[in-house]
Amino acid sequence: MHVSTNVDHVEMRFRQLCCVTDGGQLGAELVFRALHYVLPFSTVLYTWLGPLEQIDSYHDSPHLCHCLRQYYETIFNKSESELWATPLQAATTEYGPHHVYQLLRVSHADFHRHPIYNEILRPAGHHTFVRIMFREAGVPVGVMAIGREARDLDFNETDLRLLTRLEPFLARALALRTHPVSGELCDGKTAMLVVDRTGRICWQSESAATLLCLAQGNSLASPELTDGLIRTVRALNSIARGQTCIAAPEWHTTNRWGTFSARPYWLQPQEPGQSFIGLILEHKVPMSVLIDESLMNIELPLRQMQVCRLLALGRTENQIAAEMGLSQNTVVYHRRQIYCALGIDSRKELLEYLLAQTPATGDAPRSHRDGLRTEGMSQINH
């Protein structure tokens, strides 16, 4: 009985989180990390159509990172319909969560012999999976597939019923809101790559490859130098040759993933004639994302979580009252209750408290597989 109550509590907190976050893919990692606690899984793939009609994706599998581009360019359009309805087809016909075996147009044996299973799904940890087409106000906003490995327990009817209950909350949290990043930014990742004089990448860290994709506003983009970065490298070359440059060799860009900047510098040659350039990439994350993530780790009623978030973002009590449809006295009451619960006395202390609850920026989601490999949800221990 204690375990059941605990699971119900975790599910309630997840619903609250989905109602507090701003929505969009800036919060995807946060949402899926929290979903692990409600329903264990090994990998997740969430795909949506971006503002420029480009396919974009969030995933937590290194294997998927390497094969998704090929998947969308070739297999996605040619072979997937042999197995099941493509996301485009499912957008008009598919409602609610479906186990992979419910989706199949072929036998189980043919599925396990198919290239999509052997070259993409199985190596990525998708031995079995559940797919959901999310809708907001009846309009498809994206498709999610959560997978489990062969050594894990398969998804069952209880898991599907749980996802059915959570579906509207997930859709609300993941629906794309296309707007530029605004507000205060916090330090995120710093990464390095090495290029030659022409801008060809000779070496890059894993973090650098990720930042290059995000800097292009598309997590499925090729991890290559943008035109702006190439111009920055050329500017450094021009300065080395004594040519006049109008601006310092720096690069900056902003999109929904945050702000990105880069500074090039000459590397010490290891052999005569070598000439390499190092690029330091820096990523700053919107404050709202860090605040949303910190709300996972505090215990407050839903209404107070919403007020807490807006207070941390700098809204006045009048603005909060108007935004939430409350009286100013009610907002004041909630603020006092929040301060009392957290042991703080001011907005400054509130922001410091929330940021202290946030994991290191850029941490990858972790699978909670121990509970999955024993007795599934009934053994999740929080």
SVG drawing of the C-alpha trace seen along z (x, -y; Angstrom):
<svg xmlns="http://www.w3.org/2000/svg" viewBox="-9 -48 68 63">
<polyline fill="none" stroke="black" stroke-width="0.4" points="0.0,0.0 2.9,-2.3 4.4,-1.7 1.1,-2.4 0.8,-5.7 4.3,-6.6 3.7,-5.9 0.5,-8.0 2.5,-10.8 5.2,-10.7 2.5,-10.7 0.8,-13.7 4.1,-15.6 4.7,-14.8 1.3,-16.2 2.2,-19.4 5.5,-19.7 3.8,-19.5 1.4,-22.3 4.2,-24.6 6.8,-24.5 6.7,-26.9 6.3,-24.1 8.4,-23.5 11.6,-21.5 13.7,-23.6 11.9,-21.6 12.0,-18.2 14.9,-16.9 13.4,-18.0 10.0,-16.4 11.5,-13.0 13.9,-12.9 10.8,-13.3 8.9,-10.7 11.6,-8.1 10.4,-8.2 6.8,-7.6 7.3,-4.9 10.8,-3.4 12.2,-3.1 15.6,-2.8 15.4,-5.3 13.2,-8.0 12.7,-9.6 10.5,-12.6 10.0,-14.1 8.2,-17.2 7.9,-19.6 9.9,-22.8 8.8,-26.3 10.4,-26.2 8.7,-22.8 11.9,-20.9 11.9,-17.7 13.5,-18.1 14.1,-15.6 15.0,-15.0 16.6,-11.7 18.8,-10.2 20.6,-7.5 24.1,-8.0 23.3,-5.5 20.3,-7.4 22.4,-10.6 24.5,-8.9 21.7,-7.2 18.7,-9.6 19.8,-11.7 20.0,-8.7 16.7,-7.4 14.8,-10.5 16.4,-10.9 15.9,-7.3 14.3,-4.6 11.8,-7.0 10.1,-7.6 10.7,-4.2 10.6,-1.4 8.8,-2.5 5.4,-2.2 6.1,1.5 6.0,1.9 3.4,-0.6 1.8,-3.9 4.3,-6.7 4.0,-9.6 2.4,-11.6 -0.2,-8.9 -0.7,-8.4 -1.4,-12.1 -4.9,-11.6 -5.7,-8.1 -3.7,-7.3 -5.0,-8.3 -3.6,-7.2 -0.5,-5.1 0.1,-2.0 2.5,0.9 4.7,1.7 2.9,5.0 -0.4,3.1 1.2,1.0 2.7,3.7 1.5,4.5 3.8,7.5 4.4,10.6 6.7,10.3 9.2,12.5 9.3,10.2 9.6,7.2 12.7,8.6 14.3,9.3 13.6,5.8 16.5,3.3 14.7,0.7 14.7,3.0 18.2,4.4 20.1,1.2 18.2,-1.5 15.8,-0.3 17.6,2.6 21.1,0.9 19.4,-2.2 17.7,-0.2 14.3,-0.1 13.8,3.7 10.1,3.0 8.5,-0.4 5.3,-2.4 4.3,-5.2 2.1,-8.2 1.0,-10.9 0.5,-14.0 -2.2,-16.6 -3.0,-20.0 -6.5,-21.4 -6.8,-18.5 -3.8,-19.5 -0.8,-17.0 2.3,-18.5 4.7,-15.6 5.2,-11.9 7.0,-10.1 8.4,-6.6 9.7,-5.2 11.7,-2.0 12.9,0.8 15.8,3.2 15.5,7.0 16.6,7.7 13.9,5.4 10.3,6.2 7.9,5.4 5.3,2.7 2.0,4.0 -1.6,2.8 -1.0,1.0 1.8,-1.1 -0.5,-1.9 -3.3,-3.1 -0.8,-5.2 0.4,-6.9 -3.2,-7.4 -3.7,-9.4 -0.5,-11.4 -1.0,-12.0 -2.7,-15.4 -0.1,-16.6 2.8,-15.5 1.2,-17.2 0.9,-20.4 4.5,-20.3 6.0,-19.4 3.9,-21.5 6.2,-23.7 6.1,-27.4 8.3,-29.1 9.7,-32.3 13.2,-33.6 14.9,-33.2 14.4,-36.2 15.1,-37.0 18.1,-36.4 20.6,-33.7 22.8,-31.4 26.1,-29.7 25.7,-26.4 28.2,-24.1 31.6,-25.1 33.1,-22.9 36.1,-22.8 36.8,-21.8 39.8,-22.0 39.6,-23.2 42.1,-23.9 42.5,-27.2 39.6,-26.5 37.2,-25.7 37.2,-21.9 36.7,-20.2 39.7,-18.1 38.6,-17.2 35.6,-17.9 34.4,-16.9 31.0,-15.2 29.7,-18.4 31.0,-20.5 29.1,-18.3 25.9,-18.8 26.3,-22.5 27.0,-22.9 23.6,-21.2 21.7,-23.3 23.4,-26.5 21.7,-25.8 18.3,-25.6 17.9,-21.9 19.1,-19.0 19.2,-16.9 21.4,-19.2 24.9,-18.1 27.5,-19.1 29.3,-21.4 30.6,-25.0 27.9,-27.5 28.6,-30.2 29.1,-32.7 31.7,-30.4 33.6,-30.0 33.7,-33.7 35.1,-33.9 37.9,-31.5 38.6,-33.4 38.8,-36.6 41.5,-35.1 43.4,-34.0 43.2,-37.6 44.5,-39.1 47.4,-36.6 48.2,-37.7 48.2,-41.4 44.9,-42.2 42.4,-44.7 39.4,-43.3 36.4,-45.4 35.4,-43.3 37.1,-41.0 37.0,-37.3 34.0,-36.4 30.7,-34.7 27.3,-35.0 23.8,-33.6 20.6,-33.2 17.7,-30.7 15.2,-28.8 17.9,-26.7 19.7,-29.7 22.6,-31.9 25.9,-30.6 29.2,-32.2 32.7,-31.2 36.2,-32.5 38.9,-31.2 42.6,-31.1 45.8,-29.6 47.0,-26.3 50.7,-25.6 51.8,-23.5 53.1,-20.0 55.0,-19.6 56.6,-22.2 54.1,-23.4 51.0,-22.5 48.4,-25.2 45.3,-24.5 42.7,-26.8 40.9,-26.1 37.3,-27.2 35.8,-27.6 32.1,-27.2 30.0,-28.6 26.3,-28.1 24.1,-30.1 20.7,-28.6 17.6,-30.7 16.9,-31.2 13.3,-30.0 14.6,-26.5 16.7,-26.3 13.8,-27.4 11.5,-24.8 14.1,-22.1 14.5,-23.2 10.7,-22.9 11.1,-19.1 13.0,-19.0 10.7,-21.0 7.5,-20.0 4.8,-22.6 1.1,-22.5 0.5,-23.1 -0.9,-26.6 2.1,-27.6 4.5,-26.0 3.0,-28.3 3.3,-31.4 6.8,-30.4 7.9,-30.1 6.5,-33.5 8.0,-35.1 11.4,-33.7 11.0,-35.1 10.6,-38.6 6.8,-39.1 5.2,-41.5 2.3,-40.4 -0.1,-42.4 1.2,-40.7 0.9,-37.3 -2.6,-38.0 -3.6,-39.0 -1.8,-36.1 -3.3,-33.5 -6.7,-35.0 -6.3,-35.5 -6.7,-38.4 -3.6,-40.2 -4.3,-39.2 -4.4,-35.5 -1.0,-35.9 0.4,-37.5 -0.9,-34.6 0.7,-32.1 4.0,-34.0 4.0,-34.0 3.3,-30.2 6.1,-29.6 8.6,-31.6 7.6,-29.8 7.8,-26.4 11.3,-27.1 12.6,-29.0 13.4,-32.1 12.5,-35.8 12.9,-37.5 12.8,-37.0 16.6,-37.0 16.7,-34.1 14.0,-32.4 16.0,-32.5 19.2,-31.4 17.2,-28.5 15.8,-27.3 19.1,-27.5 20.7,-25.5 18.2,-22.7 19.2,-22.5 21.5,-19.7 24.7,-20.7 23.6,-22.2 23.7,-19.8 23.6,-16.6 22.2,-13.8 19.0,-12.0 19.6,-8.9 17.6,-5.7 16.2,-4.3 16.7,-0.7 17.1,1.1 13.4,0.9 12.6,1.8 14.5,5.0 13.0,6.3 9.2,5.7 8.6,2.6 6.7,-0.3 5.8,1.4 9.5,1.3 10.4,-2.3 12.0,-3.5 12.1,-7.3"/>
</svg>
